[in-house]
Amino acid sequence: MSKLNSPCTPCLSNTSAVILAGGQGKRVGLRQKALLPYQNKPLLHWVLQRLMPQGVPIWLNVNSNAAGYKAYDLPQFSDQHQAFLGPMSGMQAAWRSIESDWIVFVPCDNPNLPQDLIERLMQAYLIDPAPLMVVEDGQRIQPLYLLMHRSMNLALDQALERSHLSVFRWIQENQHTLVDFSDQPDCFQNLNTIETDLGTNLSPR
């Protein structure tokens, strides 16, 4: 792959983060997963505990129960599409609301995000620059953990126009660099199921 044609280098001053919480919640009974309790606090609380110290502005991508997120006092935006098309739609909408040159995307259902996620994605760019810097955990690509440059906005639009909704396949089709997080594989275990015998208690998938 050819190198990216000199966009501005990602740094804390030109980067924002987006927590993708725009899903319909099919795996958790059509509830907002980010607001479900985990260790006595909403799951979103733990995601923010890991993300906020990393030094960039944080936005929420939400499509349901926007009022439930007001307590977090974070800017919100919704997908342009109303059909719950998934993370690609949230990524597309981010560029309509956020003026940063770069955005770090993370899912809303991981309370164990690496505490150096953003720093390492940026450092990897200095070695092997690409408009998509994507986490690889030693076994697989983690397509919902990535640093994206604004130049990918058009590619997102084109993918959604043809109902291409797989983030993994979209990454494969575009210039990207895999960033090695094999030293922290347990930091990418999303929480997806409800154990009803213990109340609303999320468990790792």
N, C-alpha and C positions, 0 to 999 in steps of 0.2 A: 504494500500500500504506500502511496505517496504521502509525504508529510503534509500536515495541515498548513495552509497558506497564511501563516503569521497572524492569527488573531491575537488579541491581547492575552498575555499570560494570566491564568487564573490566580487570584490572590483574594485575601479576605475582603478587600474594598470593592471588588467587582463581582462578587459571588453572593448568591442567596441560596437558601435551602427550602425545599418543599416537602412536606409530609403528605403523602398520597393517602387521603382518607375519604376518597370519593366513591368507594365501592358500595354495592347494594347490600352487602352483608349476608349473602346467601348461605354461607357456611355457618353463620351464627344466628340463624333464625330471623333474617332480615333486620337485624339491629346494627347500630353503628359500632363496629368492632373497637374503634379507638376509644369509645366511651365506656366499654364494658370493664368491670373491676378485675384487676390483677394485683394480687398481694395488697388488697384493701384500698387501692387507688385506681382511677381509670388508666387503662393501658397507655393512653396518650401521655399521661404524667411521666411515665418511665422513659418513653421515647424522648421527650423534651429534656429530661434529666441528662441524657447522654448527648443530645444535640446542641443544647443552648451554650454550653461552655466552649464550643468549637468556633465561635466568633463571627458568625454570619447571621444576617436577618433571616427569620423563619416565617414561612407562609404555610397555610393549611389549604389543601384542596379538598373541599367538601361539597357533597351534592344533596345531602339529607340532614335534617335536624341541625341546621346552622346555628340555631339558638343554643343548642347544647354545648357548643364550642366557645361561646362568648366569654366564659369565665377565664379562658386562657389569654385573652387580650392580644390575639395575634391576627394579622390580616388574613382574610379568606378570599378565595375565588372558587367558582364552580365551573364545571365543564361547559363548553358551548353546546354539546350534544346532551339531550335529556334521556338517552336510552341506556345509561350506565355501560358505556363501551369499554371501560377498563382503564388501566394506567396510561395507555397511549393518549387517551382523550384528556386525562389530567395533565400530562406533560405538554400537550398542545396548548391547552388553556393557560398554562403558566406563563407562556411567552406573551399572552395578551395583557397580562396584569403586572408583570415584573419587568423592570427596566435593566436588571443586571445583565452583564455579558455572559455570565455562567450561572448555572443552577445545579445544585446537588439534589437529587431526588432520593427519597427513602420511603419505605412503606410504613404504615401506621401500626403494624402489629409485631414489632420487634423491640422489646425492652432492653436488649443487650447489644445495641449498636456499638461498633468500635468507637472508643473515645478519641481516636486519632483518624477517623474516617476521612474527614475533609482534608486534613493536612497531608495524608498519604496520597490521596487522589491528585492533589496539586503537585506534590513532589514528583510523582510518576510522570506527570505531564512534562516536566523539565527534561526528563530522560527520553521519552517516546511520545511526543505530542500528537494528539488526535482530538477531533471535536467531541468524541465520546470516550470517556475514561471509565471503564466498567470493572467492578469488583469480580475477582475470581478467587474462590475460597480454597483452592487446592484440589477440588474434585469437580467443580462445575462453575459456570458463569452464574453470577447473581444479578439478573438484568434489572432489578428494581433498585439497585444501589449503584448510582452512576453520577458522574459529573458531565454535564452537557453544555456545549457552546450554543449561543443564540443562532449560529448559522444552520443548525439542524432544524430550525422551525419549518422551513419549506418541506423538508423530507417528512416531517411529521404530518403536515397538511396532506401531502400526496398519499401517504400510507392510509390515513383515515378516509380519504376520498374513495379509495378502493376497498374499504372495509378490511384493511390489513391491521389486525389488532394485537398481534403477538410481539411483545417488546423484544423477546429473545431473537426472533427471526429478523426483526427490523434492525437490531444491532448488527447481526451477521451480515446484513446487506449494505451496511454503511461503514465508513472508516472508523475504526475504534482501536483502543489499546486496552488490553487486559491488565489489571493492577493486582498484584499478588498479595492476598491476605491469607495465605495458607497457614500462617502462624496464629490466626484467630478464627478457625472454622466455626466454632460454636457461637460466634457473634452474629451469625446469619440464619438463626433458627427462628422463623416466624411462628406466631401462635395462631392456631386456626380452629380449634374445636372447643365445645362447651361440655364440661362434665356435670350433668344436671344433678347427679346424686350428691354433689357437694355444693350445690348452688351454682351461681354463675362463676365458673372458675376456668380460665383458659389454660390449655395445656399445649406444649410444643407439638408440632405436627411430626 
